[in-house]
Amino acid sequence: MSLAIRPARPEDAALVHSLIRELAAYERLLHEVEADEAAIAAALFGPHPRVFCDIAEWDAAPAGFTLWFYSFSSFVGRHGIYLEDLFVRPDFRGRGIAKALMRRLAGRCVEEGLGRFEWSVLNWNEPALRVYRALGATPKSEWTLQSVSGEALKALAGT
């Protein structure tokens, strides 16, 4: 059995979209998915991509993915990586795939001299929390994630 991790390619847009929907279903948030395959293809493979994706394959079968982008810390004075999505399909869990995907991004941070590697996790997702704790991650309990979208975003923009 072998694991390979590679950057997503344009022909992977449908796969990435499917993995996003599978993640959303697992997180009980499928009703929030607005993105379609075309939007994912444009974001990842358009002329100036600002988001990136790695695909994990187990014996050439798509097993999981990460979706990430560069962030910036004014306190550190350097860019970092923000992991938007990490998902391993249920049939492939327990094989170290999530850890390998995380290591790949951590390695990118080190190679590029980035200051941080951050992500959010749902507080009820104990399996993910266990993986992250085992990797040395520490929760930032003093921070609360905030979000504005939909009608509230339009109102804030004054439109």
JOTAJO-V204095 format. One record per residue. N is the residue number from 1. SS is DSSP state (A for helix, B for strand, O for the rest). OMEGA is omega in radians with two decimals (none if undefined). D_FIRST is the distance of its C-alpha to the first C-alpha in Angstrom with 2 decimals. Layout:
N;SS;OMEGA;D_FIRST
N;SS;OMEGA;D_FIRST
//
This chain:
1;O;-3.10;0.00
2;O;3.11;3.77
3;B;3.02;7.03
4;B;3.06;10.24
5;B;-3.09;13.66
6;B;3.03;16.63
7;B;3.07;20.22
8;O;3.11;21.21
9;O;-3.11;23.19
10;A;3.13;26.26
11;A;3.11;24.57
12;A;-3.05;22.38
13;A;3.14;25.56
14;A;3.11;25.15
15;A;-3.14;21.57
16;A;3.11;22.78
17;A;3.12;25.78
18;A;3.13;23.79
19;A;3.08;21.63
20;A;3.13;24.96
21;A;3.09;26.44
22;A;3.08;23.60
23;A;-3.13;24.06
24;A;3.11;27.81
25;A;3.11;27.61
26;A;-3.11;25.64
27;O;-3.13;28.32
28;O;-3.08;31.06
29;O;-3.10;32.25
30;A;3.13;31.54
31;A;-3.14;35.31
32;A;-3.10;35.35
33;O;3.08;33.10
34;O;-3.06;35.49
35;O;3.00;33.22
36;O;-3.10;32.50
37;A;-3.13;30.19
38;A;3.12;33.03
39;A;3.12;33.60
40;A;3.12;29.97
41;A;-3.14;30.04
42;A;-3.11;33.34
43;A;-3.07;32.30
44;A;-2.95;29.08
45;A;3.08;30.24
46;O;-3.06;34.02
47;O;-3.10;36.25
48;O;-3.08;36.00
49;O;3.09;32.84
50;O;3.10;33.20
51;O;-3.02;29.87
52;B;-3.05;26.37
53;B;2.99;22.90
54;B;3.14;19.34
55;B;3.03;16.53
56;B;3.11;13.03
57;B;3.07;10.46
58;B;-3.04;7.04
59;O;3.09;6.00
60;O;3.08;9.75
61;B;3.13;10.96
62;B;-3.04;13.38
63;B;-3.10;12.51
64;B;-3.11;15.43
65;B;2.90;18.08
66;B;3.03;20.85
67;B;-2.99;24.38
68;B;3.08;26.66
69;B;3.10;29.95
70;B;3.05;32.17
71;B;3.08;34.74
72;B;3.05;37.68
73;B;3.08;39.23
74;O;3.13;42.94
75;O;-3.14;43.00
76;O;3.14;40.43
77;O;-3.13;41.69
78;B;3.03;38.26
79;B;3.04;35.65
80;B;3.05;32.54
81;B;3.00;29.59
82;B;3.12;29.85
83;B;-3.13;26.69
84;B;-3.10;27.89
85;B;2.96;24.80
86;B;-3.13;21.40
87;B;3.01;19.49
88;B;-3.14;16.12
89;O;-3.05;16.15
90;A;-3.12;16.65
91;A;-3.08;13.80
92;A;-3.10;11.34
93;O;3.13;13.58
94;O;-3.12;13.21
95;O;3.13;9.89
96;O;-3.09;12.05
97;A;3.13;12.04
98;A;3.13;15.85
99;A;3.13;16.35
100;A;3.09;14.50
101;A;3.11;16.66
102;A;3.13;19.67
103;A;3.13;19.14
104;A;3.14;19.08
105;A;3.07;22.40
106;A;3.09;23.84
107;A;3.08;23.16
108;A;3.12;25.00
109;A;-3.12;27.84
110;A;-3.12;28.19
111;A;-3.08;28.05
112;A;3.14;30.60
113;O;-3.13;32.83
114;O;-3.01;32.56
115;O;-3.05;34.23
116;O;2.97;32.20
117;B;-3.01;28.99
118;B;3.08;30.02
119;B;3.06;29.09
120;O;3.10;30.48
121;O;3.08;29.09
122;O;-3.03;30.81
123;O;3.11;32.55
124;O;-3.04;31.40
125;O;-3.07;27.65
126;A;3.09;27.15
127;A;3.11;23.33
128;A;3.13;23.32
129;A;3.10;26.24
130;A;3.11;24.47
131;A;-3.09;21.53
132;A;3.10;24.18
133;A;3.14;26.32
134;A;3.12;23.52
135;O;3.13;23.10
136;O;3.13;26.86
137;O;3.08;28.15
138;O;3.12;31.71
139;O;3.08;33.36
140;O;-3.01;36.37
141;O;3.13;38.52
142;O;3.12;41.68
143;O;3.07;40.56
144;O;3.12;40.62
145;O;3.11;38.84
146;O;-3.12;41.42
147;O;3.03;41.09
148;O;3.13;43.61
149;O;3.08;42.81
150;A;-3.10;44.45
151;A;3.11;48.18
152;A;3.10;48.29
153;A;3.11;46.89
154;A;3.13;49.54
155;A;3.13;52.22
156;A;3.12;51.21
157;A;3.13;51.36
158;O;-3.13;54.78
159;O;none;54.02
//
